[in-house]
Amino acid sequence: MKFSIGQKVVFLHEIGGGVVRKTTQNGHYIIEDADGFDREFLPSELASVYSEEYNIDTSKISGLNEDESFSMAKHIVSKGILTGSRKPIEVWELDLHIEELTTSHVGWSNAEILRKQLRELATFYKKARAHRIRKIVIIHGVGMGVLRDEVRMFLDKKENIDVYDADFREYGKGATAVELFYN
């Protein structure tokens, strides 16, 4: 896609956007971001925004490649869920979308992104166990299923847990619920 000087754009692989300031000889674009810094991007890393026409605040756009159903999810959330005994239990959520885990992943390979996501999962799981949390939800998105498969392989190696798809009404198709049991 071609962009013109002065055009507003959003970043596809990170939060935020900016204004096109110039093009380089190699076909890249120099974008002035919201903080006033000039940054270089490939055309495939940008999308146009017509913010005046549609009255869009580009600072609130959190990446167009996010799974729409999870754009409001938080990194770790505590919820009161009633169990059969009507006691609230603490539920922790982890959103593994890379945009939630790092401020920028421009230039990262898919393998580097996956490694970061799996490190976060391991740390999160360890903290949940240490705090004796009884239920966690891991939001991995739908995509091609690579991250979901890796999450399930990680969990398959753990003991005293029950793994299943999270509630579709609350999380869509891209989340795994885990109940943790303690002696």
N, C-alpha and C positions, 0 to 999 in steps of 0.2 A: 504494500500500500504506500502511496505517496502522500506526504504531508507538506503543507506550505508554511512559510515563515509566519509566525504569529498565531498559528493554530494551536488550540488547546488539545492536549492528549492526556491519557491515563497510562500508567505502566501496567502491563499485563502480568508481570511476575513479582510485583511487590506493591505495597500500599502507596497510593498517591498519584500525582501527575504533575504536569507543568505546561510550559509553552515552548513551541519549537522556535529556536533562535537562529540556527543555521544548519546546513548540511555539509558533510565532509566529502572529500574526494572519493572515499571508498564506499559511499552510499549510506553512511550512518547519519544520525541526527543528533544535534546538540540541543538538549532540552534544559531549560531553566526550571528547576524544581521549585516547590513551594517555599523552600528555605533560601532561594536566590542563588543556588549553586548550579553551574553548568555541568551537565552529565551527558555522556555519549551512549546512545542506544541504537540497536539494530531496528529496522522498520518492523520486524516481526515481534518486537518486544513492546510495541505501542498500539494504542487504539485511539481514534479521534473522539472528541467530546464537543458537542455544540452547546456549551453551558449557558450562554445567554439565551439562545432560542428555547431551551427546555428548562432553564432556571435550575441547573444542577450545580451543587457544591462539590467540586472535584476532590476536596480534602476529605470527604466522607466516603469516597469510593475505595473499597478495600480489595481491589484486584478482580479483574473480569474473569479470571480462570478459576475462581473459587466455585465450589459446588453450592448452588444457590440455596439449597435447603439448610446449609450449615453456616451461612454468613453471620448469623446472630449468636452462634455458639461461643462460649467462653472457655478459657484454657482449663481452669479447675473451678467447678461449681459445687456448692453444697446444697442439697435439696432435702426437704422433709418428705419422705415417701412412707406411706402407711403400710405396715406389714400385716399379716394375719393377726398378730397380737395387738394391732393398732398403735404400735410404737413407731415413732419416726426413726428412720435410719439415714445415715449420711451416705450420699452418693457423690462420687467424684467423677468429673468428666475431663477427658483429655482430647483436644482437637489436634489431630496430627497433620492438618493442612499446613504446608510449609510456610504459608503467609502468616500463620498464627505463631510459628516457632522462631522466626527470625525476621529482622527488619528488611533484609534484602538477600536474595539468593541468585542474583544476576551472575551469570558465569558458572554456576554450579552444574555439575553433571547430574544425571538422574541417580547415579550411584551415590554421589555425595549427599543428595537430598534424602535418599532412602536411609543412608547411614545416620544422618541427623535425626530423622523421624524415629528410627529404632532405638537410638540412644535416649531420646526423650521418653519413649515408651518404657524402657528398662528402668530409668530413674523414677518415673511416675509409679510404676508397679511396686518398686522397692519402697517408696514413700507410703503408698497405700497400705502395704503390708505392715510397715513400721507403726502406722497410726491405727491399725486394726480396722480399716474401712471394710465394710461388708459388701459393697457393690461399687464397681467402677464401670464407666461407659467410655469406650475408645471410639472416637469419631475418625474414620479413615477415608470417608467418601466412597464413591462408586468407581469412577474411572475405569481402568482396564483390570482392576482387581489385584494388582501386584502388591500394593500396600496391605490390603485386606489379608491376602495370603500370608504375607510376612508376619502380620500381627497374630494370625491364627497359629502359625508355626511357633512363634515365640511363646504363646499361651499353652500350646500342646506340651511343652516341656515343663510346665508348672504343675504342682500337685495341690490338692485340696481346693479346686476351683470348678465352677460350672460355667461353660462358655456358650453363648447363644446370640442370635441376632437381636439387637436392641429394638425397642418398641417402634414400629414403623410410623405410628401416628406422631411420635415426638421427634424421631431422628431421621426419618426417611429410610432409604435402603443402605446407607453407608455407615453403619455403626455396629459395634460389637459390645454386648453387655457381658460382664464377668461378675459372678458372685464368688466371694472369697470366704472360705471356711477356716476356722481356727480351732485348735484343740483346747 
